[in-house]
Amino acid sequence: MSLWSSKDAVKATSGVSHINWVANGISIDTRTLKMGDLFVALKDQRDGHEYIKIAFEKGAAAALVSRVPDGLNENFPLLIVDDVLSALESMAEFARERTHAKVIGITGSVGKTSTKEMLKSVLIANGKTHAAERSYNNHWGVPLTLARMPKETDFAVIEIGMNNPDEIRPLAKLAKLDVAIVLNVAPVHLKAFKNIEGIAYAKAEIFENLSSSNTAIVNSDLSTFDILIDTVQKARSKLITFGHTDVADYKLISSSRYGNKTSVTAKMNNLDFNFYFGAEGDHFAINAMSVFAAAEAVGIERKNIGNAFSTWQAPSGRGKRSTIRIGTGKIELIDESYNANPISMEAAINVLSQSESSGRKVAILGDMGELGENEMLFHSNLAKIQSIKAIDVLYLVGPMMRCLKKELPSQKQCLWFESVDALIKEIENLVIINDTIMVKGSNYTKVSKIVEKLKDLGNDAR
C-alpha cells in the first residue's frame, strides 16, 4: 500500500497538484532517495529546489515545492505549496491523525537515539513499528518522521531534541504523544541556558500537551526531578518513574558485564526481573528501565519485553564494539564517536575501564561542544573521573582537551593533538596489536574520521 497519494497530500497541505501520483516514501536528500519517494524540497544550507531534476532522474514519484523550478513545468508531478516546511508539518499532522498508533516521544540530554533504538527493538517484536531514522529529532526531523508513518502502524517512537528553549513544545504537540519520556537532564547546550534548571524546564515541555489518558516517564535520580514533575502534575497525566532510588517504579538494582553483553537485575513495580542486552554500560541499563516502563504503558507483556531486549545491540557511534584484524593480530574498537558531553564521556570511559583486554586500554577523546562559559572547566574535570585511572593511554584532540591534559598526573601516558587530521597522520604509530581503543568526541570535531581510519588499518592489512 502506498504511503501518500496526491489526493491525501493536497488535502493535508491545501497545496496544488495537477497530476495524480502515489508515493511509497518521503525523501529530503537525493543521495538517499529511493524510486517512488516524494522529494521534499526543504531549504537549509542549500535550497532543495536545486535538486528536483536529480530527484526525478532518480525516480521520484513527485516533489513538494514552493515554486516551479527552472526547467520544469506544471506537467511534472509537483505538489505546490506556500511553504515547504509548513506543508511537511501539515502532512505530519495528517499522518498522525489517520493512524491508531501508540506514539512514544523520547527526550533527554544524553542517550536519546540509543534508547529509541532499544525501544524500537522491543516494539518491533510486538507489532508494526515506525521510528525515526538516525537522529532525526529537530524542527524538520520530527515532522519528517511523522509524515513517513504508515497508516497501519501499531507503535511509533519519536526522538525529540533541542538546542534552545521552546523547541520541544511544538514538536511534542505535533506528535500528540501517548507516552513521553525524559531520560535525563545534563549540562548540554549550556550556551543557550543560564543553568541546568533552565535545561530541565525546556525538557519538561514534552509533557505539556499530555492528558489524563497519557503517560509521563521521568528519571527519579535527577536533581531537577521536581521541575519535571511539576509539569506532569499540571498536565494531569499518569506518572511512572525509573532510576536507582527506592521510590522508582522501575528500579535498577544492578548491572554487570559479561563479554560484550550487560546483565541487569531490576525491581519493577515491586517485582524482581532479570534481563540482558548486547551492549556494555550502566548508562544503557538505566535507560532500559525507561524502555520497560514505556513498553508496558502501551500494553506489551514484561516477558515479551525481556525476550526482545536480548537481541538489542548498541548502534554505530554509540558504543558499538568491533574487532579489527591487522595482519595476524587484532585490535578492539569501541565506537563512541557520535557526540559527547561530560555525562556521556564519563560513561564511555567507564566502559573502557571495565573492558577485558589483553593489551592496552586506549582512549581517544575529542573536544566537547556547546558547554557555555565553563567549557574549559568541564574538560578539566574529566580528570576527576575515577575510572580514568584504569586507562593506560589517552590521545586527546582539540584545543579544549589541552585542559584535560594539564590536569592529568605527569606519569599518565598522554599525547595531545591539535586536530583529528594531525592524529590520523600518526595513527599507525599510536596503535599496538591487542589494544582496546575507545573513540569519543562531539560531532564537530569529526572524531568519526579516526574510527574510519582505524577500520582502514584492517582493510589495508587484508
Disulfide bonds with the S-S distance in Angstrom:
none
